[in-house]
Amino acid sequence: MIAEHDTVVLTTAIAEHGLQAGDVGTVVHAYPDAQAFEVEFVSGDGSTVAVVTVEAGGVRPVAGSEILHVRNLPAST
């Protein structure tokens, strides 16, 4: 079960925010019955890239056997 402050992995891209499947974020709010979550995604320096509402199927918990990876953000327009 996913709860507030959990680290999660995006399972589908959210192009309008420049997010890709596999990006890692933190749950900042869980809606009733865990049907959706507000997830914050940050850059390497801790700046917020996006805070988005994601339905439960759009994120999953980070597994202990996984290693995190970084990528460059697309240039802002």
Secondary structure, DSSP 8 states (H G I E B T S, - for coil): ---TT-EEEESS-BGGGTB-TT-EEEEEEE-GGGSEEEEEEE-TTS-EEEEEEEEGGGEEE--TT------------
